[in-house]
Amino acid sequence: MMVAQLTDDERTVALAKLSDWDYDAARDAISRSFKFSDFTEAFAFMTRVALHAEKADHHPEWFNVYNRVDILLTTHDAGENGGLSLRDVNLADVIELCL
């Protein structure tokens, strides 16, 4: 199922609300790095996010080393080549609540 890619105006509004997230124009994606006190806290955060992501059927690209979790959100079936969609913005909002 094709998902609608955000328009330039929609992306501008969304990014204004996600001030801690960085926009990657090359991938039409948003990313954020999180740092925790130790591996257990980082993994617990990833578990909370994973439960929400699975329920939404929208999964982040992420990387974890010890106490750091890097997350990139883009929708692979948005637009012709994938890109930022409302699904990514909604998941970013949920991720913030998982902290």
Legacy VTK file of the C-alpha trace (Angstrom):
# vtk DataFile Version 3.0
C-alpha trace
ASCII
DATASET POLYDATA
POINTS 99 float
0.000 0.000 0.000
1.402 3.378 -1.014
1.678 5.944 1.792
1.489 9.685 1.126
4.814 11.469 1.344
4.699 14.781 3.222
4.578 17.912 1.116
7.194 20.607 1.703
4.706 22.620 3.796
3.623 19.583 5.836
7.271 18.664 6.453
8.067 22.212 7.631
5.193 22.145 10.134
6.116 18.645 11.351
9.805 19.487 11.822
8.910 22.596 13.812
7.144 20.331 16.322
10.030 17.829 16.399
12.767 20.238 17.433
15.134 17.535 18.711
15.011 15.603 15.448
17.287 16.328 12.481
16.091 16.300 8.903
18.170 14.296 6.417
17.302 15.765 3.011
19.257 13.109 1.113
17.070 10.355 2.557
13.964 12.478 3.202
14.081 11.167 6.755
14.331 12.346 10.347
16.869 11.122 12.873
17.782 11.514 16.484
20.441 10.133 18.794
19.531 9.198 22.367
21.993 8.666 25.212
21.204 6.721 28.376
23.098 5.943 31.561
23.857 2.363 30.530
23.011 -0.466 28.153
20.059 -1.682 30.217
18.304 1.683 29.995
19.018 1.951 26.269
17.680 -1.547 25.643
14.584 -0.903 27.772
13.897 2.221 25.692
14.295 0.221 22.487
11.866 -2.387 23.819
9.235 0.255 24.582
9.653 1.756 21.116
9.565 -1.678 19.475
6.211 -2.523 21.054
4.661 0.683 19.703
6.326 0.301 16.307
5.051 -3.249 15.912
1.527 -2.214 16.848
1.677 0.609 14.263
3.338 -1.712 11.700
5.970 0.971 11.141
9.517 0.140 12.169
12.495 2.427 12.746
15.961 2.000 11.358
18.140 2.041 14.430
21.588 1.386 15.774
22.592 0.666 19.351
26.008 0.714 20.986
26.088 0.412 24.766
24.169 3.466 26.036
23.433 5.148 22.680
20.479 4.563 20.373
20.419 6.236 16.961
17.049 6.235 15.189
16.210 7.128 11.600
12.607 7.314 10.426
11.485 7.218 6.811
8.659 5.429 5.054
9.960 3.052 2.409
6.641 2.905 0.566
5.951 6.662 0.552
6.104 8.345 -2.786
8.122 6.975 -5.666
11.371 6.367 -3.765
10.227 6.482 -0.151
10.420 9.470 2.128
9.026 11.221 5.143
5.373 10.544 5.904
2.891 11.181 8.663
3.698 7.677 9.919
7.255 8.832 10.709
6.074 11.975 12.470
3.589 9.975 14.559
6.240 7.408 15.491
8.659 10.190 16.464
5.969 11.569 18.780
5.521 8.132 20.363
9.292 7.694 20.712
9.428 10.931 22.700
6.837 9.487 25.083
8.969 6.359 25.544
11.817 8.300 27.154
LINES 1 100
99 0 1 2 3 4 5 6 7 8 9 10 11 12 13 14 15 16 17 18 19 20 21 22 23 24 25 26 27 28 29 30 31 32 33 34 35 36 37 38 39 40 41 42 43 44 45 46 47 48 49 50 51 52 53 54 55 56 57 58 59 60 61 62 63 64 65 66 67 68 69 70 71 72 73 74 75 76 77 78 79 80 81 82 83 84 85 86 87 88 89 90 91 92 93 94 95 96 97 98
